[in-house]
Structures are given as C-alpha cells and as structure tokens.
Amino acid sequence: MSSKEDPVLIALDLLGDLPTLPNVAIEVAGLLDDPRSTPKQITEVMKADQALTSKVLKLVNSAYYGIPGGVSTVERAIAFLGYNTLFQLLIGVSVLEFSRIGGASGLDIREFWKHSLGVGVAAEMIARRLGHKAPEDMFSGGLLHDLGKLALAKVAKKKFASAVEEAHKQGKLLRDMEKEQGLPPHDKVGAILAKKWRFPPALQAAMAAHHQTYDQRQVSVLKAHLTGLDIVDLANRLVRVFDIGNSGDPVIPEIPRDLLDRLGLLAKDIPNIKGEMTRKVEASKVFLDLLADDL
C-alpha cells in the first residue's frame, strides 16, 4: 500500500484544518484526570467560556436530571451530578458546537444527533443495569462513537455524501462505501480525532473500535475497556434495530449471541431493555430541544 492509500495518512491530511475543541473543554478534561483537582478549580477554568458554561448549566437544570430547585454554578452542578457527568455534558455541548461550524453534507444533523444521543442513553442505561463502575463513560462513548462520520461530512463533503447515497442505494455498509470513495473509514477518523482532542482512553476506545470484531479488540484495546466497548456496541445495534435517529448507515445489524453472552444478557432480555431504553431516549430529547439553535 502506498502512503497515498494509507487511511491513517489520508485521514490526517483531511483533518488537518478541522477546529479543535474549546480550550476550556480540554483543560477540564485534564483536571478531571487529576485526583487532586477540586470543583473550585474546574469552575475557575469554565469561567473563561461563559457561553459554553451557560449551555452546560442549561442541560444540568433540565427535566432529565430533575435537580430540586436547580443550580446556578458549576460547583453546585458537580455536587449534584459528579465530575463524570459534568464532563460528558461539557464534551457533548462542545461537539454540538463543532457540528454547527462549517456545515456538513450527507447527514441530516438532527437525525444524526438523535441516533448518537440514543446510543449514549442506551449505553448508560445498559451499563447501570449491568452494574458497570462508570456508566457515565458509556454515555460519552455512545454519544460520540460516530463522530468520524461528522468529520468526514465536513472535510470531504462530496465524497462522503456520495458514500451515504450509494450505501442506501445498494443496501451496503457505509464503511464499504467510504472505501469505494477513497475515504478512510469513519472509525479510523474518529480514533484520530479522539487522540487529537485528548479524550479519555475509554472514550477513545469507543470511537476507534466499535466496528472491530472481538478478536480484533483484544489486540487493539486495553482489557479494562473491553466490557465498555461491548456495551456501546450493543447500544448502537439496538438503536439502529429500533430505528432511533439516522446515522447515515442503512444496514440493520444483527445482535450477536456472543456479544450478549459476554455481557451476561439473554435474547429474552431485549424486549425489557427496549422498553426502558425507549423511555429514557424519549426523556433525553430535551437535550436536542435545548440545543436546537446549534443544529
């Protein structure tokens, strides 16, 4: 394979001019990785971007979280929701802002985010059901797993739009059509973005390896992240099976038995998961409504 055909090099070249996340989001990510950080430090950093902070607090005060009396400061938000939930909201708002800049082709942005939000909510719900130690991380992984598609829709508009169109015409996987258009696969693009934006390792794994087989993941992903990746994988499949939003990929996936086995779930559990997931996804639509101006 020549360097010109290397999907990593192609992706790096395409993504070179993309804007980064707000500095505030990156600084907060660093603080959250520091066990010595305090809510006051995070509050001080977020003061540098009042618009971003205002949007985060708007979500914190939404009916989805139901905080009695609401909160007016980041410190109070952390006291009620914790560091991880604040981070997932900060990253979510930052990426929604990113999706607004520069336009995109081939995706219905609102339907794309409806799908992504559905996967995030479903992943967190499944994680809580299974007693996972960090369900908030699963929300972030589900919300951002397809971010590589959005990046391609911005930097390679015509080719990506053609890939989506051909995928629907031929009933084939979008990843295959991306390759036919000479594009790197969106999960490879997502992996590069996640590294560029210094996302936590669990989130990087969700964005980079959600299409890999389990054998591939055992080689490419740290063992500590394998269960979380399975959760995001299952959530993505269920959201597509239940037709929540539209990520640009027309192929309805199967729910592999070995995936359920690894998570300790049975096929008969799916209807109960569907009912709970549908209720939680419906409740989460307040996120899109509150941020509608950004879409």
Secondary structure, 3 states (H helix, E strand, C coil): CCHHHCHHHHHHHHHCCCCCCCHHHHHHHHHHCCCCCCHHHHHHHHCCCHHHHHHHHHHHCCCCCCCCCCCCCHHHHHHHHHHHHHHHHHHHHHHHHHHHCCCCCCCCHHHHHHHHHHHHHHHHHHHHHHCCCCHHHHHHHHHHCCHHHHHHHHHCHHHHHHHHHHHHHHCCCHHHHHHHCCCCCHHHHHHHHHHHCCCCHHHHHHHHHCCCCHHHHHHHCCHHHHHHHHHHHHHHHHHHHCCCCCCCCCCCCCCCHHHHHHHCCCHHHHHHHHHHHHHHHHHHCHHHHHCHHHC
